[in-house]
């Protein structure tokens, strides 16, 4: 498990840099602000670390190029600003990294890319190949082709999902705050910095607030949620101030910088991590007490006989959530039968599936290889 003493051993880093650290008071990218980040990341690469960069700033740069003084609220305008600003953002990073003989690659992702199994694997393979070639991928959302990305795309969440995607050792969320405090430091002078804690600490939900800068969408609560997403793959998260000089160097040396959120579980298998966190759920199955117990205690497959109710419209191979009698999530998995077929066979033993449906594809409603407990 990652700690301050072992951070220097973290081979694969995902680094997210927020808008406030890259712009001149919201008036477009600041090349002077960007250069020190690239210098530090180049040093990390030289030291043997693999780096994936998730960078904000595209919308702010687009606003600057269009002469807009306020962040637009209309989705089409936001998408246009992001598309325009991406040009400047990538050109700026490319020029800076070239000074250190490092190649960069632009990678644009959407939620659907991480929800579709085939595209998920393609994205993972592409990123891993880039890292093996010594390239620094610069990741952002493909804002122009989706309708939800800019809200989903606070980039904290995107960075966490990228950390899951490539099985990163460390996620670094750089912001304009020192880290997480036990109270809001804007209103409580005696607020203390939380140096290190488990990612599931319930205190974090109470103390995390909203965005102070107005440029980014990611307040501290978003960063806490992102850290919990990253923890599903065993990734530790550091939330730290990008205004601190040489902050990446300090983090890499294990200094007590910012807040370290430690995962509470070992990495899950890649397929089960994908099932747990990145598939869009299409429906639900309510299980009886016996089925819940068998899943939790034996890790068995889910049989139709243990299901008492189903909801939603799903097809074979889509993701569903498994609930207990109280409505609490027990597991998620890929179902072997459509919603219509499932409604006909729930509560029935597997030996009766063929007589009910006229055929049998699988004896299990969800095979244990396609099931992850929550």
C-alpha positions in Angstrom: 0.0 0.0 0.0 1.3 3.4 -0.9 2.7 5.8 1.8 4.9 8.9 1.9 7.9 6.6 2.2 7.0 4.6 -0.9 5.8 7.3 -3.3 9.2 7.4 -4.9 8.6 3.8 -6.0 5.4 4.8 -7.8 6.3 4.0 -11.4 3.2 5.2 -13.2 1.7 8.7 -12.4 -1.4 10.4 -13.6 -1.1 14.2 -13.0 -4.1 16.5 -13.2 -3.4 20.2 -13.4 -6.3 22.6 -12.9 -7.3 25.7 -14.8 -6.2 28.2 -12.1 -2.6 27.0 -12.3 -2.3 27.4 -16.1 -4.1 30.7 -16.9 -3.6 34.4 -16.3 -6.6 35.2 -14.2 -8.8 33.3 -16.7 -7.4 35.2 -19.7 -6.0 32.3 -21.6 -3.0 30.1 -21.0 0.1 31.4 -19.3 3.2 30.0 -21.0 5.2 31.2 -18.0 3.0 29.1 -15.7 3.0 26.1 -17.9 6.8 25.8 -18.3 7.7 24.8 -14.7 5.2 22.0 -14.8 6.8 20.5 -17.9 10.2 20.9 -16.4 9.2 18.9 -13.3 7.4 16.2 -15.4 10.5 15.9 -17.6 12.6 15.3 -14.5 10.1 12.6 -13.3 10.4 11.0 -16.8 14.2 11.1 -16.5 14.0 9.4 -13.1 12.1 6.5 -14.6 8.5 7.5 -13.9 5.8 7.1 -16.5 3.6 10.2 -16.8 0.1 10.7 -18.1 -1.0 14.4 -18.0 -4.7 15.4 -17.6 -4.7 19.1 -18.2 -7.5 21.7 -17.8 -7.2 25.0 -19.5 -8.8 24.4 -22.9 -12.0 26.3 -22.1 -10.1 29.3 -20.6 -7.8 29.4 -23.7 -10.8 29.2 -26.0 -12.5 32.1 -24.1 -9.4 34.2 -24.5 -9.1 33.5 -28.2 -12.7 34.5 -28.7 -12.5 37.5 -26.4 -15.1 36.2 -24.0 -14.7 37.6 -20.5 -17.1 35.2 -18.7 -17.3 31.4 -18.9 -20.4 30.7 -21.0 -23.3 28.6 -19.6 -24.7 27.4 -22.9 -23.4 23.9 -23.6 -22.7 24.6 -27.3 -20.6 27.6 -26.4 -18.7 25.6 -23.8 -18.0 22.9 -26.4 -16.9 25.5 -28.9 -14.5 27.1 -26.4 -13.0 23.8 -25.5 -12.5 22.9 -29.2 -10.8 26.2 -29.9 -8.7 26.2 -26.8 -7.5 22.6 -27.3 -5.4 23.9 -30.2 -3.5 26.3 -28.1 -3.2 23.9 -25.1 -1.6 21.1 -27.1 0.7 23.4 -29.0 1.9 24.9 -25.8 2.6 21.5 -24.2 4.3 20.2 -27.3 6.6 23.1 -27.5 7.6 22.9 -23.9 8.2 19.1 -23.8 10.3 19.3 -27.0 12.8 21.3 -25.0 13.5 18.1 -23.1 13.4 15.8 -26.2 10.1 14.4 -25.1 7.3 13.6 -27.5 3.7 14.3 -26.5 0.4 12.8 -27.8 -3.1 14.2 -27.6 -5.7 11.7 -26.3 -9.3 12.7 -26.3 -11.8 10.5 -24.4 -15.5 10.4 -23.7 -17.5 8.5 -21.1 -18.6 6.1 -23.8 -15.0 5.2 -24.6 -14.7 4.0 -21.0 -18.1 2.3 -20.9 -17.7 0.2 -24.1 -15.5 -2.8 -23.4 -13.9 -2.8 -26.8 -13.1 0.9 -26.8 -12.0 0.7 -23.2 -9.4 -1.9 -24.1 -8.3 0.1 -27.2 -7.8 3.2 -25.1 -5.8 1.3 -22.5 -3.7 -0.3 -25.2 -3.0 3.0 -26.9 -2.0 4.7 -23.6 0.2 1.8 -22.5 1.9 1.8 -25.9 2.6 5.5 -25.7 4.1 5.1 -22.2 6.3 2.3 -23.4 7.6 4.6 -26.2 8.5 7.2 -23.6 5.8 9.6 -24.8 3.8 11.8 -22.5 0.1 11.5 -23.3 -1.9 14.7 -22.7 -5.5 13.6 -22.0 -8.6 15.6 -22.2 -12.3 15.0 -22.9 -13.6 15.0 -26.4 -16.1 17.7 -25.5 -17.4 18.4 -29.0 -19.0 15.0 -29.5 -20.9 14.5 -26.3 -23.5 16.2 -24.3 -22.5 15.5 -20.7 -18.7 15.7 -20.8 -18.1 19.2 -19.5 -20.0 18.5 -16.3 -18.6 15.0 -16.0 -15.4 16.6 -17.3 -14.2 18.4 -14.2 -11.1 16.5 -15.2 -10.7 15.2 -11.6 -13.0 12.4 -12.4 -11.4 11.9 -15.8 -8.0 11.7 -14.2 -9.2 9.1 -11.8 -10.8 7.0 -14.6 -7.5 7.2 -16.5 -5.7 6.0 -13.4 -8.0 3.0 -13.4 -7.5 2.6 -17.1 -3.7 2.3 -17.0 -3.5 0.9 -13.5 -1.5 3.9 -12.2 0.4 3.8 -8.9 -0.3 7.4 -8.1 -2.8 10.1 -8.9 -1.8 13.7 -8.3 -4.6 16.3 -8.3 -3.0 19.8 -8.4 -5.2 22.7 -7.4 -4.9 26.2 -5.9 -5.4 24.9 -2.4 -2.8 23.3 -0.1 -4.9 20.1 0.2 -7.9 19.0 2.3 -8.5 20.7 5.6 -10.6 19.6 8.6 -12.6 22.8 8.1 -13.0 25.4 5.3 -9.8 27.6 5.6 -11.6 30.5 4.0 -13.8 30.8 7.0 -11.9 29.0 9.8 -8.5 30.5 10.7 -7.6 27.4 12.7 -8.4 24.9 10.0 -5.8 22.2 9.9 -4.4 20.4 6.9 -5.2 16.7 6.7 -1.8 15.3 5.8 -2.8 11.6 5.3 -5.9 9.5 5.8 -7.8 6.6 4.3 -9.8 7.4 1.3 -12.9 6.1 2.9 -12.7 8.4 5.9 -16.3 9.8 6.3 -14.9 13.1 7.6 -13.8 13.9 4.1 -17.4 14.3 2.8 -18.1 16.8 5.6 -15.1 19.0 5.1 -14.8 19.1 1.3 -16.3 22.2 -0.2 -16.9 23.8 -3.6 -14.6 25.5 -6.1 -13.2 28.8 -5.0 -11.7 30.1 -8.2 -14.8 30.0 -10.4 -12.7 28.8 -13.4 -12.8 25.1 -12.8 -15.7 22.9 -11.9 -13.9 20.7 -9.5 -14.3 21.6 -5.8 -12.7 19.5 -3.1 -15.7 17.2 -2.9 -15.0 16.3 -6.6 -11.4 15.5 -5.7 -12.5 13.2 -2.9 -14.8 11.4 -5.2 -12.1 11.1 -7.8 -9.7 9.7 -5.2 -12.2 7.1 -4.3 -12.6 6.1 -7.9 -8.9 5.8 -8.3 -8.7 3.7 -5.2 -10.7 1.0 -6.9 -7.5 0.1 -8.8 -5.3 0.5 -5.7 -4.1 3.9 -6.8 -3.2 6.4 -4.1 -4.0 10.1 -4.5 -2.2 13.3 -3.5 -4.2 16.5 -3.5 -1.7 19.4 -3.3 -1.2 23.1 -4.1 0.2 23.8 -7.5 1.2 27.2 -6.2 3.9 25.6 -4.1 7.3 25.7 -5.8 8.5 22.4 -7.2 5.5 20.6 -5.8 5.9 17.6 -8.0 9.5 17.2 -7.0 8.5 17.4 -3.3 5.7 14.8 -3.8 8.1 12.4 -5.5 10.6 12.7 -2.7 8.0 11.7 -0.1 7.7 15.1 1.6 4.6 15.8 3.6 3.0 17.9 0.9 -0.8 18.2 0.5 -3.1 15.4 1.5 -2.4 11.8 0.7 -5.5 9.6 0.4 -4.6 6.0 0.9 -6.6 3.2 -0.8 -8.2 0.7 1.4 -7.9 -2.3 -0.9 -5.5 -4.0 -3.1 -5.9 -3.5 -6.9 -8.8 -5.4 -8.4 -8.4 -7.4 -11.6 -8.7 -5.2 -14.6 -11.9 -6.6 -15.9 -13.6 -6.4 -12.5 -12.4 -2.9 -12.0 -14.0 -2.0 -15.3 -17.2 -3.7 -14.3 -17.3 -1.9 -10.9 -16.6 1.7 -12.0 -16.9 2.3 -15.7 -19.8 0.5 -17.2 -23.2 2.2 -17.6 -25.7 0.2 -15.6 -28.8 -0.7 -17.7 -31.0 -2.3 -15.0 -31.2 -4.0 -11.6 -31.8 -7.4 -10.1 -33.1 -7.8 -6.6 -31.7 -10.9 -4.8 -33.1 -13.1 -2.1 -31.2 -13.5 1.2 -29.7 -16.8 0.2 -28.3 -15.5 -3.1 -26.7 -12.5 -1.3 -25.1 -14.7 1.2 -23.7 -17.1 -1.5 -22.3 -14.2 -3.5 -20.6 -12.6 -0.6 -19.3 -15.8 1.1 -18.4 -18.0 -1.8 -18.0 -15.7 -4.7 -20.3 -17.9 -6.8 -22.1 -17.1 -10.0 -25.6 -15.7 -9.8 -28.4 -18.1 -10.7 -31.9 -17.1 -11.7 -33.4 -19.0 -8.8 -31.9 -16.4 -6.4 -33.5 -13.4 -8.1 -36.9 -12.1 -6.9 -37.4 -9.0 -9.1 -35.8 -7.1 -12.0 -36.2 -3.6 -13.4 -34.9 -1.7 -16.4 -34.5 -2.7 -20.0 -31.2 -4.5 -20.9 -29.9 -6.9 -23.4 -27.6 -9.8 -23.1 -24.1 -8.8 -22.1 -25.1 -5.4 -20.6 -24.3 -4.4 -17.0 -26.8 -4.6 -14.2 -26.6 -3.9 -10.5 -27.5 -6.6 -8.0 -29.5 -5.3 -4.9 -30.4 -6.9 -1.6 -33.9 -6.7 -0.1 -33.2 -3.2 1.3 -32.0 -1.8 -2.0 -28.3 -1.8 -1.2 -25.9 -2.6 -3.9 -24.3 -6.0 -3.6 -22.6 -6.5 -6.9 -22.5 -5.6 -10.6 -22.1 -7.8 -13.6 -22.8 -8.7 -17.2 -26.1 -10.4 -17.5 -26.5 -13.5 -19.8 -30.2 -12.9 -20.7 -32.2 -9.9 -21.8 -34.6 -8.1 -19.5 -37.6 -9.8 -21.1 -36.0 -13.2 -20.8 -34.8 -12.5 -17.2 -38.4 -11.6 -16.1 -39.5 -15.1 -17.3 -36.8 -17.1 -15.6 -36.3 -15.4 -12.2 -37.0 -17.6 -9.2 -36.6 -20.7 -11.4 -33.9 -23.3 -11.2 -31.4 -23.4 -14.0 -32.7 -26.8 -15.1 -36.0 -25.1 -16.1 -34.5 -22.3 -18.3 -34.7 -24.3 -21.5 -38.4 -25.4 -20.9 -39.4 -21.8 -20.2 -37.5 -20.0 -23.0 -37.2 -22.9 -25.5 -33.4 -22.6 -25.3 -30.6 -22.1 -22.9 -27.6 -19.9 -23.5 -26.0 -20.2 -20.0 -26.9 -21.9 -16.8 -26.0 -18.7 -14.8 -27.8 -15.4 -15.0 -24.4 -13.8 -14.3 -21.2 -15.8 -14.4 -18.8 -15.2 -11.5 -16.1 -14.1 -14.0 -18.4 -11.3 -15.1 -19.4 -10.3 -11.5 -17.7 -8.0 -9.1 -18.8 -7.5 -5.4 -19.2 -4.0 -4.1 
